[in-house]
């Protein structure tokens, strides 16, 4: 196929033009024009999402300057080693696992693929071969454990974001190293069920105390008030997720959280032993708070909700399954809190709330039944 009036352009100039094209479909179309465009497009591509990892050897060498690599399906240690050799300039590695709709295996095949999925060997290769990595996402990579995480944190001096959601083999030992040598800003440990108060203490006592801005420890049910109380010592924590951490988190931990004055987003969902006193202190101390989620906090009453009527920055409040909060409390909150933009309520309340009031609330903020 002819390249038309652009046929005489050199690779350098063509590359500068292609750098302005960011949409994957557009870049794929460009690569089909002629052999020169195919070569230059590959050389200037910086982001790639891979759906069929078994084909990596056939097409990945065309993209030596990738900065971002993403794959949400099974990927082996051998695949990772090939990525390292081919794309050493990577800065973002997104391996968040996701079983796509319609993507099914029989039990035997599924078990085989899971047993060959990336583990610590692959992560160690990545840590040693891609020194520029700053963001590593490993959600639901079940074979990842402390060894791989420690290698990542120890070798990647630019690492600022680490997602270990669902990596149940990760323990306090990994958190000890993260606290000692890491300067991580975003740390996701959701569902890392082996994490305990000791691991949180390692984070707080390390250098990450001064850098961490977002911490997710949802579903870490071995964490107690003792560990949560330590979190108030983080210097710049803005987002904290404690959802589903279990009954051992009470107002003792809640009052400590209220001392984190830098908080902007807080999730306390399904913490059954959190009472009004925690919310009262959060409303008083956390003046920068823009989002609060208390779904399933069944002991919360109107006393803990009405205090936010005078809050100056709260924009989002989600409170499904809070059955001790009355319609009058919601009304006072919405009409009083001028910054509020969204409120999520239990759909069972919709039949009790007059339509006129629902319309009035929607004129102040978006009302969503959950």
C-alpha positions as CSV (number, residue, x, y, z in Angstrom):
1,X,0.0,0.0,0.0
2,X,1.3,3.5,-0.9
3,X,2.1,6.0,1.8
4,X,1.1,8.9,-0.5
5,X,2.6,12.3,0.1
6,X,4.3,11.0,3.3
7,X,6.3,8.4,1.5
8,X,9.4,10.5,1.5
9,X,9.5,11.2,5.2
10,X,12.3,9.7,7.2
11,X,11.8,7.5,10.3
12,X,12.7,10.3,12.7
13,X,10.1,12.7,11.4
14,X,7.5,10.0,11.0
15,X,8.1,9.0,14.6
16,X,7.5,12.6,15.8
17,X,4.2,12.5,14.0
18,X,3.2,9.1,15.3
19,X,3.9,10.3,18.9
20,X,0.7,12.5,18.6
21,X,-1.4,9.4,18.0
22,X,-2.4,7.8,21.3
23,X,-5.5,5.7,20.6
24,X,-4.6,2.0,20.2
25,X,-7.0,1.5,17.3
26,X,-5.6,4.4,15.4
27,X,-2.0,3.2,15.9
28,X,-3.0,-0.3,14.7
29,X,-4.4,1.3,11.6
30,X,-1.2,3.2,11.1
31,X,0.9,0.1,11.3
32,X,-1.0,-1.5,8.4
33,X,-0.2,1.3,5.9
34,X,3.2,0.0,4.8
35,X,6.4,-1.7,6.1
36,X,8.0,1.6,7.1
37,X,5.0,2.7,9.1
38,X,4.8,-0.7,10.7
39,X,8.4,-0.4,11.9
40,X,8.2,3.2,13.1
41,X,4.9,2.7,14.8
42,X,6.3,-0.2,16.8
43,X,9.4,1.8,17.7
44,X,7.4,4.7,19.0
45,X,4.7,2.7,20.8
46,X,4.9,3.2,24.6
47,X,1.9,1.3,25.9
48,X,0.6,-2.2,25.1
49,X,-2.2,-4.4,26.4
50,X,-1.7,-8.1,25.8
51,X,-4.6,-10.6,25.7
52,X,-2.8,-13.6,24.3
53,X,0.5,-14.1,26.1
54,X,1.4,-17.2,24.2
55,X,2.0,-15.0,21.2
56,X,4.4,-12.6,22.9
57,X,7.6,-13.9,21.0
58,X,5.9,-13.2,17.7
59,X,5.0,-9.5,18.2
60,X,6.6,-8.0,21.3
61,X,10.1,-7.4,19.7
62,X,8.4,-4.8,17.5
63,X,7.9,-2.6,20.6
64,X,11.4,-2.2,22.3
65,X,10.5,1.2,23.8
66,X,7.4,0.3,25.8
67,X,6.9,2.2,29.0
68,X,3.6,0.5,30.0
69,X,2.9,-3.2,29.7
70,X,-0.5,-4.7,30.7
71,X,-1.9,-8.2,30.7
72,X,-4.9,-9.4,32.7
73,X,-4.8,-13.0,31.8
74,X,-2.5,-15.9,32.8
75,X,1.2,-15.1,32.2
76,X,4.1,-17.4,33.0
77,X,7.6,-16.7,34.4
78,X,9.0,-17.5,31.0
79,X,6.7,-14.8,29.5
80,X,7.8,-12.3,32.1
81,X,11.5,-13.0,31.4
82,X,10.9,-12.4,27.7
83,X,9.2,-9.1,28.5
84,X,12.2,-8.1,30.6
85,X,14.7,-8.9,27.8
86,X,12.6,-7.2,25.2
87,X,11.3,-4.1,27.0
88,X,13.8,-3.0,29.7
89,X,12.5,0.6,29.7
90,X,9.2,-0.3,31.4
91,X,7.9,2.1,34.0
92,X,4.4,0.6,34.6
93,X,3.7,-3.2,34.9
94,X,0.0,-3.9,35.2
95,X,-0.6,-7.6,35.8
96,X,-3.9,-7.2,37.6
97,X,-5.7,-10.5,36.9
98,X,-9.2,-10.5,35.6
99,X,-11.2,-13.4,34.3
100,X,-13.0,-11.8,31.4
101,X,-16.6,-12.5,30.6
102,X,-16.9,-15.6,28.4
103,X,-13.3,-16.6,29.2
104,X,-13.8,-20.1,30.6
105,X,-11.7,-23.3,31.1
106,X,-12.6,-26.7,32.2
107,X,-11.5,-27.4,35.8
108,X,-8.4,-29.4,34.7
109,X,-7.2,-26.8,32.3
110,X,-7.9,-24.0,34.7
111,X,-5.9,-25.7,37.4
112,X,-2.9,-26.1,35.1
113,X,-2.9,-22.5,34.0
114,X,-3.1,-21.3,37.6
115,X,-0.2,-23.5,38.6
116,X,2.0,-22.0,35.9
117,X,1.0,-18.4,36.5
118,X,3.7,-15.8,37.4
119,X,5.3,-16.2,40.8
120,X,8.3,-14.9,42.7
121,X,10.7,-16.1,40.1
122,X,9.1,-13.9,37.5
123,X,9.0,-10.9,39.8
124,X,12.6,-11.3,40.7
125,X,13.5,-11.2,37.0
126,X,11.4,-8.1,36.5
127,X,12.9,-6.4,39.5
128,X,16.4,-7.0,38.2
129,X,15.8,-6.3,34.6
130,X,13.4,-3.3,34.6
131,X,15.0,-0.8,37.0
132,X,12.8,2.1,35.9
133,X,9.5,0.5,37.1
134,X,7.6,2.9,39.3
135,X,4.1,1.2,39.3
136,X,3.5,-2.6,39.7
137,X,0.0,-4.0,39.9
138,X,-0.4,-7.7,40.8
139,X,-4.1,-8.0,41.8
140,X,-5.1,-11.7,42.4
141,X,-1.8,-13.2,41.3
142,X,-2.1,-15.9,43.9
143,X,1.4,-17.4,43.6
144,X,3.1,-14.2,44.5
145,X,4.6,-14.2,48.0
146,X,7.1,-12.3,50.2
147,X,10.2,-13.3,48.2
148,X,8.9,-11.6,45.0
149,X,7.6,-8.5,46.8
150,X,10.9,-8.1,48.7
151,X,12.9,-8.3,45.5
152,X,10.7,-5.7,43.8
153,X,10.9,-3.2,46.7
154,X,14.6,-3.8,47.2
155,X,15.6,-3.3,43.5
156,X,13.2,-0.8,42.2
157,X,14.3,2.6,43.6
158,X,11.5,4.5,41.8
159,X,8.6,2.2,43.0
160,X,5.8,4.5,44.2
161,X,2.7,2.3,43.6
162,X,2.3,-1.3,44.6
163,X,-1.0,-3.3,44.3
164,X,-1.0,-6.7,46.0
165,X,-4.8,-7.1,46.3
166,X,-5.6,-10.8,46.8
167,X,-2.0,-11.9,47.2
168,X,-2.8,-14.0,50.2
169,X,0.7,-15.4,50.6
170,X,2.1,-11.9,51.3
171,X,2.9,-11.5,55.0
172,X,4.3,-9.1,57.5
173,X,7.8,-10.0,56.4
174,X,7.2,-8.2,53.1
175,X,5.7,-5.2,54.9
176,X,8.9,-5.0,57.0
177,X,11.0,-4.5,53.9
178,X,8.5,-2.1,52.3
179,X,8.7,0.0,55.5
180,X,12.5,0.0,55.6
181,X,13.5,0.7,52.0
182,X,10.4,1.8,50.2
183,X,9.2,5.3,49.4
184,X,5.8,4.1,48.2
185,X,2.9,6.5,47.9
186,X,0.1,4.0,47.1
187,X,-0.1,0.6,48.7
188,X,-3.0,-1.8,48.2
189,X,-3.1,-4.8,50.5
190,X,-6.8,-5.7,50.2
191,X,-7.4,-9.3,50.9
192,X,-3.9,-10.0,52.1
193,X,-5.3,-12.1,54.9
194,X,-1.9,-12.9,56.5
195,X,-1.2,-9.2,57.3
196,X,-1.4,-8.4,61.1
197,X,-0.8,-5.5,63.4
198,X,2.9,-6.2,63.4
199,X,3.1,-5.6,59.7
200,X,1.3,-2.2,60.0
201,X,3.8,-1.3,62.7
202,X,6.7,-2.0,60.4
203,X,5.2,0.4,57.9
204,X,4.7,3.1,60.4
205,X,8.2,2.8,61.8
206,X,9.9,2.9,58.4
207,X,10.6,5.6,55.9
208,X,7.3,4.9,54.1
209,X,5.7,6.7,57.1
210,X,6.6,10.0,55.4
211,X,5.6,9.0,51.9
212,X,2.4,6.9,52.0
213,X,-0.7,8.7,50.7
214,X,-3.1,5.8,50.0
215,X,-3.4,2.6,52.0
216,X,-6.0,-0.2,51.4
217,X,-6.2,-2.9,54.0
218,X,-9.8,-4.0,53.3
219,X,-10.6,-7.6,54.2
220,X,-7.4,-8.0,56.3
221,X,-9.3,-9.5,59.1
222,X,-6.3,-10.2,61.4
223,X,-5.8,-6.5,61.9
224,X,-7.1,-5.1,65.2
225,X,-7.5,-1.8,67.0
226,X,-3.8,-2.1,68.0
227,X,-2.7,-1.9,64.4
228,X,-5.2,0.7,63.3
229,X,-4.2,3.0,66.1
230,X,-0.7,3.1,64.6
231,X,-2.0,4.5,61.4
232,X,-2.4,8.0,62.9
233,X,1.4,8.3,62.7
234,X,1.5,8.4,58.9
235,X,2.5,12.0,57.9
236,X,0.5,12.5,54.7
237,X,-2.1,9.7,54.5
238,X,-5.0,10.9,52.3
239,X,-6.9,7.7,51.6
240,X,-7.6,4.8,53.9
241,X,-9.8,1.7,53.3
242,X,-10.6,-0.5,56.3
243,X,-13.7,-2.2,54.8
244,X,-14.5,-5.7,56.0
245,X,-11.6,-5.8,58.5
246,X,-13.8,-7.5,61.0
247,X,-15.1,-7.0,64.6
248,X,-11.8,-6.4,66.2
249,X,-11.8,-2.8,64.9
250,X,-13.9,-0.7,67.3
251,X,-14.1,3.0,68.3
252,X,-10.7,2.7,69.9
253,X,-9.2,2.4,66.4
254,X,-11.8,4.7,65.0
255,X,-10.8,7.6,67.3
256,X,-7.2,7.1,66.3
257,X,-8.2,7.3,62.6
258,X,-10.0,10.6,63.4
259,X,-6.6,12.0,64.3
260,X,-5.3,11.7,60.7
261,X,-6.1,15.2,59.7
262,X,-4.8,14.8,56.2
263,X,-7.5,12.2,55.3
264,X,-9.6,12.9,52.2
265,X,-11.2,9.5,51.6
266,X,-12.2,7.0,54.3
267,X,-14.0,3.7,54.0
268,X,-15.3,2.0,57.1
269,X,-17.8,-0.3,55.5
270,X,-19.0,-3.3,57.4
271,X,-17.2,-2.4,60.6
272,X,-20.0,-3.4,62.9
273,X,-18.4,-2.1,66.1
274,X,-17.9,1.4,64.9
275,X,-20.3,3.8,66.7
276,X,-21.3,7.4,66.4
277,X,-18.4,8.7,68.5
278,X,-15.9,7.8,65.7
279,X,-17.9,9.8,63.1
280,X,-18.3,12.7,65.4
281,X,-14.5,12.9,65.8
282,X,-13.9,12.4,62.1
283,X,-16.3,15.2,61.3
284,X,-14.5,17.5,63.7
285,X,-10.9,16.7,62.9
286,X,-10.8,15.7,59.3
287,X,-11.7,19.0,57.6
288,X,-10.3,17.9,54.2
289,X,-12.5,14.8,54.0
290,X,-14.3,14.6,50.6
291,X,-15.5,11.0,50.7
292,X,-16.9,8.8,53.5
293,X,-18.2,5.3,53.1
294,X,-19.9,3.7,56.1
295,X,-22.1,1.0,54.4
296,X,-23.0,-1.7,56.8
297,X,-22.1,0.2,60.0
298,X,-25.3,-0.9,61.6
299,X,-24.7,0.8,65.0
300,X,-24.4,4.3,63.4
301,X,-27.4,6.6,64.2
302,X,-28.5,10.0,63.2
303,X,-26.1,11.5,65.8
304,X,-23.1,10.4,63.8
305,X,-24.6,11.6,60.5
306,X,-26.0,15.0,61.5
307,X,-22.5,16.3,62.5
308,X,-21.5,16.4,58.9
309,X,-24.3,19.0,58.1
310,X,-21.7,21.7,58.8
311,X,-18.8,20.0,57.2
312,X,-17.2,22.2,54.6
313,X,-15.6,19.7,52.2
314,X,-17.5,16.4,52.2
315,X,-18.7,15.6,48.7
316,X,-19.6,11.9,48.8
317,X,-21.3,10.0,51.5
318,X,-22.3,6.3,51.1
319,X,-24.4,4.8,53.9
320,X,-26.3,1.7,52.7
321,X,-27.5,-0.7,55.4
322,X,-27.4,1.9,58.1
323,X,-30.8,1.1,59.5
324,X,-30.6,3.4,62.6
325,X,-30.4,6.6,60.5
326,X,-33.7,8.2,60.0
327,X,-35.1,10.2,57.0
328,X,-35.1,13.4,59.1
329,X,-31.3,12.9,59.8
330,X,-30.6,12.5,56.0
331,X,-32.7,15.6,55.3
332,X,-30.7,17.7,57.9
333,X,-27.4,16.4,56.5
334,X,-28.2,17.1,52.8
335,X,-29.7,20.6,53.3
336,X,-26.9,21.6,55.7
337,X,-23.8,20.3,54.0
338,X,-23.4,22.6,51.0
339,X,-20.4,20.8,49.6
340,X,-22.2,17.4,49.3
341,X,-22.5,16.2,45.7
342,X,-23.5,12.5,46.1
343,X,-25.3,10.5,48.7
344,X,-25.8,6.7,48.5
345,X,-28.7,5.3,50.5
346,X,-30.2,1.9,51.1
347,X,-32.8,1.2,48.5
348,X,-35.2,0.0,51.2
349,X,-35.5,3.6,52.3
350,X,-36.9,4.7,49.0
351,X,-40.4,3.5,49.7
352,X,-40.4,5.4,53.0
353,X,-39.0,8.7,51.7
354,X,-41.7,11.0,50.1
355,X,-41.1,11.6,46.4
356,X,-41.1,15.4,47.1
357,X,-38.2,15.0,49.5
358,X,-36.4,12.8,47.0
359,X,-36.7,15.5,44.4
360,X,-35.5,18.1,46.8
361,X,-32.5,16.1,47.7
362,X,-31.7,15.5,44.0
363,X,-31.7,19.3,43.6
364,X,-28.9,19.6,46.1
365,X,-26.9,16.5,45.3
366,X,-27.2,13.2,43.3
367,X,-29.2,10.6,45.2
368,X,-28.4,7.0,44.4
369,X,-30.4,4.0,45.9
370,X,-28.0,1.1,46.6
